[in-house]
């Protein structure tokens, strides 16, 4: 074993090195799409829905010039799709918007990306429009805690080969976070300490001068935490053990209700206790934005066969995006920074 392989670290430091350090998983030329699919890769319907949401935000702000910030932009796939949808009028997306688009990503700018997309390693400030983070927070590194035989929450330490041991007791702000959001009540229970994600999300919301911030992710709320955590790995389309050696993605579901509170929203179920914050499933969010898995009428097959085939394909893609037990179970956290009228999801007339 090398010295690096033998080094014990908390999961936060180990994940940071494995994903974003030299040669890290997310900095590789092939990009994350070579290893797993997100909703962005599943169907252009997702980007078209985000385009409709952007138009809705612009209408709320009373402007035709709006910012769109994609946090954790991968290789710019979502922004490329949104700009295409706005340009083509796909799915009833209103035209006429002037969009300043920003891709926030640690990796280098990919070759051939639309020149209208500004590539940056940090959140722009003073955004008027939409900050959108699709499967970003689940890759913000966090420490892992486990209750020992006496019930004391201890940090889990890990080596680069994936071997784990229990370290010192969880203390300070991390202990306060566990006590509030994810108490460990039984020996062997585990939790991902989501405080760094709360801080990351609060920063995303604070980047807005007016508009909405939306996070879409694998997530859970306080009444339904996974008893042993959810840390796992992905490589080449397969779930694999989480090994922090740079060979695989490292991801864990997000305590999105805690993020809502950090961003200024409610801490309770649905994040609806404070005006301006909402937590809904992707199934409901996309349905309200016009994405439905309903089959086209059979009569269309005889009157316009090509249109029927296209509609049937679109319905299949929509069904995947909204499927129970799959992408449809993702949670969407939406938080508003006042600057115009407010209304629930998808009531923009599109």
VOLO-643623 format. One line per 10 residues: their letters; for each residue x, y, z of C-alpha. Coordinates in pm, whole numbers, plus 32768, in hexadecimal, padded with zeros to 4 digits. Layout:
residues N
a	X Y Z ~ ... $
END
This chain:
residues 350
xxxxxxxxxx	8000 8000 8000 ~ 806D 8167 7FBD ~ 8074 8272 80CB ~ 7F3F 8311 802D ~ 7E81 81C8 8030 ~ 7ECF 8197 81A1 ~ 7E6D 82F8 820A ~ 7D32 8310 82DF ~ 7C50 843B 829A ~ 7AEC 84A4 82D8 $
xxxxxxxxxx	7A03 846B 81B4 ~ 79EF 85DF 8168 ~ 7B64 8604 8124 ~ 7B7B 84B3 8077 ~ 7A57 8506 7F90 ~ 7ADE 865F 7F3F ~ 7C28 85C6 7ED2 ~ 7B89 84A5 7E12 ~ 7A8E 857A 7D51 ~ 7B3C 86C8 7D27 $
xxxxxxxxxx	7CAE 8695 7D75 ~ 7DBC 8658 7C6D ~ 7D36 8551 7B7F ~ 7BEC 8554 7C3B ~ 7AB6 84AA 7BB5 ~ 79FF 85EA 7B54 ~ 7B2B 8688 7AA9 ~ 7B5D 8571 79AB ~ 7B30 85CA 783A ~ 7A13 84D3 7800 $
xxxxxxxxxx	7935 857F 7900 ~ 782F 84E6 79E8 ~ 7745 848B 78C8 ~ 7831 836C 7876 ~ 77D9 82CC 79C4 ~ 766C 831E 7A11 ~ 7537 83C6 797F ~ 7483 84E9 7A1C ~ 7331 8572 79B5 ~ 73EB 865C 78CA $
xxxxxxxxxx	7475 8534 7807 ~ 732F 846D 7815 ~ 7265 855A 773B ~ 7266 86B9 76A3 ~ 7112 86DF 774A ~ 71CB 872C 788D ~ 7288 8854 77F8 ~ 7146 88CE 7755 ~ 709B 88C8 78AA ~ 71B9 8994 793F $
xxxxxxxxxx	7193 8A87 781E ~ 7022 8AB0 7873 ~ 707F 8AE3 79E0 ~ 717B 8BEE 797A ~ 7070 8C9F 78AD ~ 6F88 8C90 79D9 ~ 7092 8D2F 7AB7 ~ 70CE 8E3E 79B3 ~ 6F5A 8E8D 79AE ~ 6F53 8E9F 7B2A $
xxxxxxxxxx	7074 8F97 7B1C ~ 6FCE 905E 7A08 ~ 70F4 9042 7919 ~ 7153 8FA3 77CE ~ 72C5 8F9D 782F ~ 7317 8E92 792E ~ 743D 8DD2 79C3 ~ 7453 8C56 79C8 ~ 755D 8BB8 7AA5 ~ 7599 8A40 7A93 $
xxxxxxxxxx	7655 89D1 7BCB ~ 7715 888D 7B9D ~ 76F2 88B1 7A25 ~ 77A4 8774 79BC ~ 7806 87B9 7855 ~ 76F9 88C0 7818 ~ 75EA 87D0 77A3 ~ 74C9 8876 785A ~ 751C 89D8 77EB ~ 754B 8960 7687 $
xxxxxxxxxx	73F4 88BD 7693 ~ 7349 89ED 772F ~ 73D8 8ADA 762B ~ 736A 89ED 7518 ~ 720A 89D6 75A8 ~ 71EE 8B4F 75C0 ~ 726A 8B77 745D ~ 718A 8A6B 73C9 ~ 7050 8AB0 7492 ~ 704F 8941 7500 $
xxxxxxxxxx	6F23 88CF 75C9 ~ 6E81 8A25 75D0 ~ 6FAF 8AD6 7664 ~ 6F7C 8C4E 7637 ~ 7072 8CF9 7551 ~ 7108 8E52 756B ~ 71D1 8E1F 76A9 ~ 7331 8EA9 76B7 ~ 73F3 8DB8 7793 ~ 7544 8DE5 7837 $
xxxxxxxxxx	75B2 8C81 7882 ~ 76BD 8C16 7979 ~ 774A 8AB7 79AA ~ 77E1 8A8D 7B07 ~ 78CE 8965 7B02 ~ 7A26 8902 7B82 ~ 7A8A 884C 7A44 ~ 7B1B 8902 7918 ~ 7A36 8992 7810 ~ 79E9 8886 770D $
xxxxxxxxxx	7A4C 88BF 75A3 ~ 7938 8930 74BC ~ 784F 89B4 75C8 ~ 7759 8AC0 755A ~ 7815 8C0D 757A ~ 76E3 8CAA 761C ~ 7729 8BD8 7754 ~ 781A 8C76 784A ~ 78EF 8B6E 78F9 ~ 7953 8BBC 7A60 $
xxxxxxxxxx	79D5 8B0E 7B95 ~ 7901 8BD6 7C87 ~ 77A0 8C5A 7CAB ~ 7766 8DAE 7C0C ~ 76D5 8EB0 7CF8 ~ 75A6 8F8E 7CCD ~ 74EC 8E95 7BF3 ~ 7393 8EFF 7B79 ~ 72EC 8DC5 7B00 ~ 7313 8C52 7B45 $
xxxxxxxxxx	7425 8B96 7BFC ~ 73F6 8A25 7BA9 ~ 74B9 890A 7C4E ~ 746D 87B2 7BC2 ~ 751C 869C 7C84 ~ 761C 878D 7D11 ~ 75E7 8778 7E88 ~ 7609 85FD 7E94 ~ 7773 862B 7E24 ~ 77CA 8736 7F23 $
xxxxxxxxxx	78B3 8670 800C ~ 783B 8628 816C ~ 78B9 856D 829B ~ 7812 842A 8308 ~ 77B5 83DB 8471 ~ 7764 828D 8514 ~ 76E4 823F 8672 ~ 77D0 8159 872F ~ 776A 8042 881E ~ 771F 8142 892F $
xxxxxxxxxx	7652 821C 8844 ~ 775A 832D 881F ~ 7764 83C7 86C4 ~ 78C4 83AA 8637 ~ 7960 841A 84F2 ~ 799A 8302 83F9 ~ 7AFD 8303 8372 ~ 7B5C 8261 8228 ~ 7C8F 8203 815F ~ 7CB2 8227 7FE7 $
xxxxxxxxxx	7C68 80B3 7FC0 ~ 7B14 80DF 806A ~ 7B6C 8041 81B9 ~ 7ABB 80F3 82D8 ~ 7AE5 811F 844F ~ 7A3F 81F4 855B ~ 7AF5 8330 85BF ~ 7AB8 8435 86C9 ~ 7966 84AA 874B ~ 78A3 859E 8673 $
xxxxxxxxxx	78B9 86F6 8710 ~ 7870 8867 86E0 ~ 7796 88DB 85C1 ~ 778A 877A 852F ~ 76FA 86F1 8674 ~ 75F9 880A 8679 ~ 7597 87B9 8513 ~ 7568 8647 8565 ~ 749A 8696 8699 ~ 73B2 8777 85D1 $
xxxxxxxxxx	7398 86C1 8486 ~ 7408 8557 84A4 ~ 7426 84CC 8607 ~ 74CF 8376 861B ~ 73FC 82B2 8712 ~ 7485 814E 86F1 ~ 75E4 80B7 86EB ~ 7651 8086 8584 ~ 756C 8197 84FB ~ 761A 827A 8400 $
xxxxxxxxxx	75E1 83D5 8374 ~ 767E 84BE 827B ~ 76BB 860A 832B ~ 761C 86FD 8236 ~ 76A0 8844 82C2 ~ 778A 888A 8197 ~ 7663 885A 80AD ~ 7591 894C 8178 ~ 76A6 8A4C 8158 ~ 76CD 8A0C 7FE3 $
xxxxxxxxxx	7558 8A36 7FAA ~ 7546 8B71 807F ~ 765B 8C00 7FA4 ~ 7598 8BA8 7E69 ~ 745F 8C56 7EEB ~ 752E 8D82 7F59 ~ 75B6 8DA9 7DF6 ~ 745B 8E1D 7D8A ~ 73F6 8F86 7D93 ~ 729C 8F19 7D1E $
xxxxxxxxxx	7204 8DDD 7C92 ~ 720A 8C6F 7CF2 ~ 7308 8B6B 7D5B ~ 72A9 8A02 7D11 ~ 7360 88C8 7D86 ~ 7305 8776 7CF1 ~ 7395 8641 7D93 ~ 737D 84ED 7E34 ~ 72FD 855F 7F85 ~ 724C 8511 80CC $
xxxxxxxxxx	71A8 85D3 81E5 ~ 71BD 85B1 835E ~ 70A1 84B6 8386 ~ 7134 83CA 8281 ~ 72AE 83C3 82AB ~ 735C 8281 8238 ~ 73C5 81D0 837B ~ 7521 8178 82FC ~ 755D 82A3 821B ~ 7568 8298 809F $
xxxxxxxxxx	76D5 82C3 803F ~ 7723 81FD 7F03 ~ 77F3 81FF 7DC6 ~ 77AB 81F5 7C4F ~ 788D 818C 7B35 ~ 783C 8149 79C6 ~ 76C6 813F 7A08 ~ 76D8 8052 7B31 ~ 76B8 8087 7CA6 ~ 77FC 8024 7D53 $
xxxxxxxxxx	7887 8034 7EB6 ~ 78F3 8195 7F14 ~ 7A6E 8193 7EF6 ~ 7B15 82EB 7F06 ~ 7C30 82A4 7E12 ~ 7BAF 8376 7CEE ~ 7B30 8249 7C2B ~ 79BB 8285 7C68 ~ 78B9 838A 7CBB ~ 7871 83B5 7E2E $
xxxxxxxxxx	7711 8424 7E82 ~ 761B 842A 7FA1 ~ 74B1 849C 7FAC ~ 7473 85FD 8028 ~ 73C0 866B 8166 ~ 7307 876C 8096 ~ 722C 87EB 81B1 ~ 7368 8858 8268 ~ 73DE 890A 812D ~ 728D 89BB 8118 $
xxxxxxxxxx	72B7 8A42 8277 ~ 741B 8AB3 822F ~ 73A3 8B68 80F7 ~ 729B 8C22 81BB ~ 7177 8B32 818F ~ 70AE 8A55 8277 ~ 713E 892B 832C ~ 6FFD 8864 8336 ~ 6F67 8767 8248 ~ 6F32 87FA 80F0 $
xxxxxxxxxx	7007 892D 8146 ~ 6EC5 89F0 8121 ~ 6EAE 8A97 8273 ~ 6F5C 8BD3 81F9 ~ 6EE6 8C8C 80C0 ~ 6FD9 8C64 7FA0 ~ 7052 8B00 7FE6 ~ 6FC0 89C3 7F54 ~ 7026 8854 7F4F ~ 6F7B 876F 7E54 $
xxxxxxxxxx	6FCA 8631 7D96 ~ 7055 8647 7C36 ~ 6F1B 8597 7BC3 ~ 6E43 86B6 7C41 ~ 6F36 87C8 7BD9 ~ 6F51 874E 7A72 ~ 6DDD 870C 7A59 ~ 6D9D 8875 7AB9 ~ 6E9A 88E1 79B4 ~ 6DE6 8824 78A2 $
xxxxxxxxxx	6EA1 86D8 789A ~ 6DA9 85B8 7896 ~ 6DD1 8447 7849 ~ 6C77 842B 77B1 ~ 6C5F 8364 766D ~ 6BEC 8418 7531 ~ 6A90 83C0 74AF ~ 6A8A 828F 73CD ~ 69C7 8358 72CA ~ 6B06 841B 7285 $
xxxxxxxxxx	6BAB 82DC 7207 ~ 6AC0 82D2 70DF ~ 6AAF 8445 7094 ~ 6C21 8497 70C6 ~ 6CFA 8361 7104 ~ 6E43 8422 7122 ~ 6DB0 8511 7220 ~ 6D27 83E8 72E1 ~ 6E7E 8342 72EE ~ 6F20 8486 7365 $
xxxxxxxxxx	6E15 84BA 746E ~ 6E36 8352 74E2 ~ 6FAE 8377 7505 ~ 6F81 84BB 75C7 ~ 6E86 8414 76AD ~ 6F7F 8300 76F6 ~ 708D 83FA 774F ~ 6F9B 84BB 782B ~ 6F38 8379 78DA ~ 70A6 8336 792E $
xxxxxxxxxx	70D8 8496 79B8 ~ 6FA4 8478 7A97 ~ 6FAD 8305 7AF3 ~ 6F64 8299 7C56 ~ 708E 81E0 7CE6 ~ 7171 8296 7BF1 ~ 71B7 83F8 7B7D ~ 7058 8467 7BD8 ~ 70AC 8438 7D4A ~ 71BF 853D 7D44 $
xxxxxxxxxx	716B 866D 7E18 ~ 7167 87D2 7D96 ~ 71AE 88E2 7E93 ~ 7148 8A39 7E16 ~ 7198 8B78 7ED6 ~ 7142 8CD9 7E69 ~ 71FA 8E1C 7EA1 ~ 70F0 8F2C 7E86 ~ 70F8 900B 7D5B ~ 6FA9 8FCD 7CB9 $
xxxxxxxxxx	6E5D 8F21 7CED ~ 6E61 8DC0 7D7E ~ 6D87 8C98 7D29 ~ 6D95 8B1D 7D42 ~ 6E4D 8A38 7C51 ~ 6DE8 8A3A 7AE6 ~ 6CDC 8B48 7AF0 ~ 6D83 8C1E 79EB ~ 6C88 8BD4 78D7 ~ 6D6E 8AF7 780D $
END
